[in-house]
């Protein structure tokens, strides 16, 4: 890993070799978090951004939330706490008002371009008849609500500063060196039935999981949610596999993982719930928590 900072004047500077690194990404949190500590001989100029490279390719780019300089018996250190550039969407309020005929391009013009971000992939023809923005709504909440209701997606900012609003194809990582693992089955998360409200206002359209438990949810027709996706999500949430591997792994949000764990079996095509990268005196390691994949539970059960 190599680390570069950008000052408020736009100058890029190498940051050296860090003593400690802690990176975390959670599928339920819009922004990733990086905390990194460097030994130093003097205080640094104030930084605006940090970029992490692996083999000359960027793997993280974020805005600096804190720059802490500490003097102790072991010398001077500079700690940087940064979030990925979804932080720009979270920290900026959208102008209140009611907007008619809103599309992704409308949101780009009004909210993204002023933040130095551009629109990436996404259905630019989808249109909301009206969009109400109340005082205090963040740009993230407005964009995420639009994407959820009209596109069925969750937006994210890629390393080039493009806000992606489509479901993008990721790659599958094959893990071959597992130091430790923990497999948890949580049947309390599974749903047996989701009943959808019809246009008549009655809840009379059931969607059932084959062999599912008796756990029922009711879904209004204007919620924008897919009952099949709710059943699938419940199945995924009923499974957790946490694996720790040596070295660093920087997966994208759309990536998946396949891994064979001794004594547990084969787990394939698993979405990543969260990722943790740590570097300290004990070395460098990556911890991944995986959700249920297409055939992971069945394969693992068969192998045990």
Steps between C-alpha positions, in 0.01 A plus 500: 500500500614852425333813633473844341342812641358806329536837669238773494705672229475188283859382544549121518755370751618148594415413860753223564459162666230490770541337838132408526216461250134425568252494212132407529216469253147397588227425250250692717715816527532735201863601565813296569728598788880514505712567807876510442793611716840613372824570686623852428775743587275807488139610465353471151328755283123460523378228262171491313503150349684171526542232234620145561667309217564129467736403220459849350119472483282708734297296749373779727451872459345707774458835669685572823271530802776532760875564499641434846866567586625342823829524686586210732808326638532310172500817292261694280213335313233627261165320497264546208133404521327503163176391337450403138344766279146396582577731793451795262142386443439437869646829627327737257135598526279504193318825434145468639212516258268297281648397166286380208601248235823401674750272322853392586631775273293753696658378822844516342456861391351619829692300758796299366691737274531771770677237715747409225324170428352374174234245416609152398278210397126510565167520319484862388148461365343417838302798621332590828185706453606708798769490761465678833815604683456617856738715702784284629480229233847405382591459136556134582148450640341665196704301250461173691121547523479561125713195419311274741153597378563520126806286429513248781867583564729657760733773367873511569794715391773323305871584517469741206235711673207363300177432685386156388124441519476168314565140599855447375668169432763411757757227513525196725805469723630149573646485851761229543676580828261513797653566842174483694128477434165521676177368345165614644152386399222737606161354405327787683584722198312286246156605378233251400254735330472858376146617425474782248223760504297516179379814326163440670669563834468146631793276590421198287807413289729264694858413407629192683841347555516129440520327835537831678410569865176663609624860491276733306547857383246733334615731223309805375473536123665843509806393697713438192628174656504164326349219711722242329806708587383513864477122512842467338651757737362313800663181375833676452480662844445159662859406412827657607852376435792703634843411365840651574781480244857633499577801285267764358187457293317807368172373350250726329150529640362283219762223536436153640715235665544124466696310762563149627530483879655185649243315707212719383487448125468700182330841491443651156403837356439667838419874519723698736327646804809674632874515447774585748869553423742532791872569516682521832796339678343160433507549124239554229173309474153527348176394669193448284148431619299328226129460446337191357586434135308315232599155621717558803282356777409186308858432396640562847242274664572222254874518569480484879 
